């Protein structure tokens, strides 16, 4: 089974510049206000990031592995302990309190329900990925929502909480499906992965690999009209992991920056208007910045980053977006 990955075209450069991970920020990020929310001993999980051996293309696991509660009081993440990656909850307001919600699981990604009562997540068992759900605050009962021999990943709730959208693999291709949580009806929609819905629930934003398979693109699908619109594509950069802002005006995503003689190709955060205009690069650190997610008030962005420590270990960071 192949996990879904994003390919980003790039020319190999023989030299490998040394990365100074210990920097909290770089000159291009002077307008950013960044706050670290974890420490290295928390052992946060992070998405697979590597290079294709034959092409040298950067590849990475695209689904979000962070989730913010609808009241913006808690953030859910995965951390590794005893060989397992489980869900933990941390207060956004601060403090040392951390709640572990799953035990002895291999959690790949997750999403909060709109009412904040549940967390849907992908768990890998015996090399097969399926989607489950657990109460966000109490109890240990886990409900399996989707199960088949194919990989089913990256859950995303509809705004009304009635449907759960997810990705299902068919060989090397990926398709968006939904599960009606009341009737258990399954519906297939379109090709793509990492689904995210607009606040009104009428459009679906997904990642697709380009026709030649060399890079990731961001597409929008109108669920009522069945029309498809290419929002973001670049000949030299790949993009993934779209997250729509609470006001529905912007898309937050992960994208590559081009390599040069002094900087390796890496993953940074970008925003673009929902109509495909004004692509803006938010982060420029030489380490990877991945798995971004909005707070529900639209004022902040949480993400995982290698910045701020000598070893390049991933930590949880918050970016104040309101003043950008």
N, C-alpha and C positions, 0 to 999 in steps of 0.2 A: 504494500500500500504506500502511496506517495502522499505526503502531506502537501497542502497547496503552498506554493512559493511564488514569489515575485522575482522576475528576472530583470536586471537593469543593465543595459548595454554599456560597455566601457572598454577602452583600449588598455591593455596591460602595460604597465611601466615597470621597468626592471628594478628600480630602487624602491625601497619601502621606508618612507619617512617615519621617524620615531614619534609616537603620540604622547603628549604630556597630558595624561588623564587628570592630573591633580588640579588643573585649572577649573574653577567653578564656571567661569564664562570667558569669552574671548571678545576682542574689540568690536566685532560686528554685532554683539549682543548687549551693547552698552545701555540700550533702552529697556532691557528686560529686568524685571524684579523676580528673582528665583528663590525658592525656599525648599530646603531639603526636608523630607518627611520620613526618612528611614536612615539606618546606618548599616555598615557592611555586615555586622553580625546578625542582621535580620534575614540574611540569605534569600533575598527576593529572587523569584524565578524570572526568567526573561526569554523572549522568543529566540528560536534558532536563527542564527545569522552566519552565512558562510559564502563560499565562492564555488561556482561550478568548475570542476577540474578541467574540463575540456575547453571551455570558453573564457574562463576567468571572470564571468559575470557574477555580480553580487546577488545572492539569493537570501530570502528571509521568510519566516512564518508571519503571516499578515494579521490574523485575528487579534482583537484586543484582549489583553490579559489583566486589564484594570476595569473597575466599575464603580461609579459614584452613586450613592443612594439618592433617591428623588428629593429628599429634604436637604441634601448637601451636608449631612452631618457625618457620614462615614464613607470611607473608601475601601473597596474590596480588592485584594491582590492575592497572588499565589506566592508561597515561599517553600523552600525545600527543607525537609527534615527527615532524617533516616531513609533517604532515597525516595521519598514521596513529595509531590507538589500539592499542597493543600490550600484551601481558601482561608484567608485571615481578614478580619475587619479592624480598621483603625479609625479613631476619631479624627476628623479633619480639623476640629478646633484646637487640637493639641493634646498633650498628656501622653502617658506611657501605656495606657490601656490598649491591649491587643486581644481580640477574640478569635479563636480558631473555630471555624465552622465545619470543616470536613477533616476526616482522619484516614490515613493510609490510602489516599487516593492519588491518581496522576491527572491533575486538573490541567487542561490546556488553555481554556479561555472562559469568559463568563459575562453575564449581563444581569442587571437588576430589573425586576418587573416595575411597571410604572407606579404601582401603589406601594412599592418598597417592601412588600411582604415576602418576596421570594427572590432567589438567585438561581438562574438557569446557567448550566455550565457544561462544558465538554470534558468527558473523562475517557482516558485511554485504558482499555482493558484487553490484554492478550493481543496487542497490536491492532485493535479495532477501536475507533472513536465513535462514541454515541453521546446523546444529550440527556441530561438529568436536571432535576430541580430540587432545591432544598429550601426550607423556611429560612429567611434571612437572619432571624434573631433567636430562635429557640427550637429545641428538639433536634433529633438526629435522623429522622425519617427522610429517605431520599426516594423520589419518584423518577422512574425512567420514562422519558417522553418519546424518544425516537430510538429505534434499534433496527439495524440491518447489517448485512455483511459489508456494505459500503461505509465509507467514512462520513459521519455527519458532525458538523462543527459550527462554531461561531454563531451562537444563538443571539437573536435580537428581537425584543418584544415590539409589537405594534403599539402606537401611542395609547390605544384604548385597552391594552392588555389582553385582548381576546385572541390574538394570534401570535405565534412564535415563528419568526423567520430564521432560516438556517441555511448552511451550505451542505450540499451532498456531492460526493465525488463519483464520477463514472469514468474509471480509468484515469487518464490524464486531463479530463475535462471536469469542470465544476458548475453546478447549477443551484439556483436559489429555489428553495421550497418553503412552504409554511405549514404549520400545524395549528388547526383550530383547537384551542384548549378546552372548549366546551363540547364540541362534537367529535374531536379526534380526527377530523377530516384532513387529509394531506393534499396539498396542491403544489404543482411544479409551475414556476414562473419563467425564468430566463437563465441564460448562461451568466456565470459570475460567482463571486464569493465575497465574504465580509459584508453582509447586508446591513444597511442602516436606513431608517425611514425618516422622512420629513415630519415635522411636528403635526401636520394635518393628516398624515398617514396616506396621502394620495400618490407620493413618489417614493421610489426605492433607489438608493444610491449604492453601487457595488463596485468592486474591483474586477477587472478583467485583464488577462494577459493579451498583449497585442497579437495581431494575426500571425506575425512571424515568431512569436514567443519570446521576443527579446526584452520586453519591458512591461511594467504594469500600467494600466490606464484606469481612470475613474469615469464611470458611466451613470446616467440617471434614467430610470424606467418609470414612466407614468402608468400606474396600475389600472387606471380607469380607461385610458385611451390606448394602452399597449404600445406607446411610442418610446423610442430609445434615443438618448442624446449623449454624445461624447462630451464630457465636461473638461477632462484634463488628460493630455497626452503630449509627450515630448520625445524627440528622436534620440536624445542622449540621457534621459533620466527616466527612472521608473517610479511609480506612485502606488500606494496601497492604503488600506485601513481607513476609509473615509468615515468621519464623524460629523454630523450636521449640527450646527450651533442651535441653541434653544430657540432663537428667533427665526431660524430657517433661512438666514441670509448667507451664511458662509459654510464651507466644508473644510474641516481640519483633516490633515492626512500626513502620512509618512512618505518621504521621497528621498532619492539619492542626490548627492552632490558630486559633481564631476571630479575625478582625480587629476592631479597635476604633479609636477616634480617635487613639490614640498608638502603635499597633502594626499593622503589616501582617499579613495572613494568611501563614503560613509553614508549613514542614514540620518536625516534631519527632519524637522517638522515644518510644514507649509500650511498656508490657508489659501483658499480661492473663493471668490464669490460664487453663489449658487448658479449664476448664469454663465460661469466659465471665464469670467474676467478677473483681472488683478491677482495674479498668482504672487504670493508673498512668502519669502523664506523667513521663518521665525528663528531658527537655531542654526549655529555655525560651528559648534564645538567639534573637534576632530574625533571624539568618541561618538558612539551611536546614541541617538535619541529616538525612542520607539514607543508604541502602544499609547498614543495620546487619547485623552478623553476630556470633554467639557464638564465643568460643573453645571448644574441645572439653572443657575442664575446667569450663566454666560460670562462671568467675570474672570474665571480662572481655567487653566488647563493643567491636568495632571499627566505625567508621562514618566517613563523609565529612561534613565540616562547613565552613561558610564562616567560622567564628569564628577569632579570633586574628591577623588581619591587616587592614590598612586597606582593601584593595581587595575583600575578600570572596571571594578565590580559595579554592577547595576544597583542604583538606588531609586527611590520614589521622589520625584520633584514636582513642585507646583510653580506654574508661571502665571503671574498676574496679567490677564489679557485686557482688562477693562481700560487701561490707560495707553494701549498701543495704538 
